[in-house]
Amino acid sequence: MSKNPIAEITKISDQLPIVALQDIHKRIADWLAGGGKHDDPYVWRQLRYVKSVAERVKVNGR
């Protein structure tokens, strides 16, 4: 696993519905704009969410 959760999110972003990707992008952008860092636990939680959504899309289809 990468030390950069944003890079990991980018790698699997093509597996996500656009609505989910837009939501995650906004959440992370707001976090970073508020002074958060790219490797804070909050961003890692977003990566876990992305993986979960990608898995559900794989199982259930888009």
Secondary structure, 3 states (H helix, E strand, C coil): CCCCHHHHHHHHHHHCCHHHHHHHHHHHHHHHHCCCCCCCHHHHHHHHHHHHHHHHHHHHCC
